[in-house]
Amino acid sequence: MNIFEKAERLKKLPPYLFKEIDRKKSEVRARGVDVIDLGIGDPDLPTPPHIIEALKKAAEDPGNHRYPSYSGMGDFKKAVAKWYQERFGVELDPDTEVVSLIGSKEGIAHFPLAFVNPGDVALVPAPAYPVYHIATMFAGGESYFMPLLSENSFLPDLNAIPDKITSRARIMFINYPNNPTSAVADLEFFRKVVEFARDNNILVCHDAAYTEMAFDGYRPPSFLAADGAKEVGIEFHSLSKTYNMTGWRIGFAVGNREAIDGLGAIKSNIDSGVFQAVQMAGIEAIRGDQSCVRDMVQVYSRRRDLMVKGLRDVGFEVESPRATFYLWIKVPEGYTSSDLTERLLEDAGLVVTPGNGFGEPGEGYFRIALTQKRARLAEAVERLKAFSM
Ligand SMILES: *Cc1c(COP(=O)(O)O)cnc(C)c1O
């Protein structure tokens, strides 16, 4: 055997969605085309200055240079619990119901190692953030994909899951406001999920990365605000999108103490927590002036309006999202998601993400991320006008 023969879990990885897109993007760029990248879900705005100041100050303190507590600083966990109380009306014990994460992706990726045995099933939405499925696979589990369809407002149809799957399912992933469809869920849906989870002994993992990126006064709820949710579930949260902190790697999980304890046990054997100076900057983000969040929402809502109108003028079918910085757009008749993505890059110099890259039920859609300035988005709209479908 080749000494570099990869382990089965790596061989089973689906092709990396952005790799082929990146290759084509470089190719088109090399031809001198001014490519506009609407592909990446990474804020183009900087982290607010007061948060950077807090990091600078904390980085100077030798007390922060040592290993942190793996589950998070007391003050960070208290700040999270207070924020959950004020923002969502959810009570949390900072000592047992909160754990800091090196970005929420880290927590999501490690979570199945704590609760999924080989052969167990995880209920995973599709289209979705790829980490849910891959983390399940790394733990030896099998994903059962719950299609998110427009006729169900991009919510999973819990009644459509076969009994023989439900009986093998240990965990279920959901994510609202949703990437990539930008759909939102109300408390009524979360209540149904709690009931389903209770009836079938399934641990719910709600990815809440986009709750603060919502428009026109809409305030997305926490899953944990549904009655009984804390008895069946955990919620992953992130400072990445709310405070333009994707590079800082800080997030947290909250909810059921046994779920938090299981995740903590995995983490304590793999990583050693979040740099304390970053946690102190996180405290400043959560507790400090929130006008930066309102500004961020304002920026994206203006971009949203410009792009939705532009797309509709050209004849694309798209909903104006109530949350997230994504537009989930129908691919016109006569194209597949991949065809259209390729044509948009070749003929218009626009990078978008094909819907099927997030799972087969995403076929027939493409995703735009509003992570470019308005002038660039306006230029993208001009190019779409010139693009003949
Ligand atoms: C961006 C994103 C995250 C956040 O990731 P971090 O690791 O906290 O930066 C989590 N889930 C979804 C669906 C996302 O789009």
The ligand as an SDF file (V2000), in Angstrom:
LIG
                    3D

 15 15  0  0  0  0  0  0  0  0999 V2000
  -20.7400   31.3050    8.0670 C   0  0  0  0  0  0  0  0  0  0  0  0
  -21.5040   30.1580    8.6190 C   0  0  0  0  0  0  0  0  0  0  0  0
  -21.1800   29.6310    9.8640 C   0  0  0  0  0  0  0  0  0  0  0  0
  -20.1710   30.3340   10.7580 C   0  0  0  0  0  0  0  0  0  0  0  0
  -18.9730   29.8240   10.7560 O   0  0  0  0  0  0  0  0  0  0  0  0
  -17.8680   30.2920   11.8020 P   0  0  0  0  0  0  0  0  0  0  0  0
  -17.0980   29.0300   11.9520 O   0  0  0  0  0  0  0  0  0  0  0  0
  -18.5140   30.7030   13.0830 O   0  0  0  0  0  0  0  0  0  0  0  0
  -17.1060   31.3730   11.1520 O   0  0  0  0  0  0  0  0  0  0  0  0
  -21.9180   28.5850   10.3630 C   0  0  0  0  0  0  0  0  0  0  0  0
  -22.9500   28.0840    9.6670 N   0  0  0  0  0  0  0  0  0  0  0  0
  -23.3180   28.5790    8.4880 C   0  0  0  0  0  0  0  0  0  0  0  0
  -24.5090   28.0420    7.7970 C   0  0  0  0  0  0  0  0  0  0  0  0
  -22.5890   29.6220    7.9060 C   0  0  0  0  0  0  0  0  0  0  0  0
  -22.9480   30.0920    6.7150 O   0  0  0  0  0  0  0  0  0  0  0  0
  1  2  1  0
  2  3  1  0
  2 14  2  0
  3  4  1  0
  3 10  2  0
  4  5  1  0
  5  6  1  0
  6  7  2  0
  6  8  1  0
  6  9  1  0
 10 11  1  0
 11 12  2  0
 12 13  1  0
 12 14  1  0
 14 15  1  0
M  END
$$$$
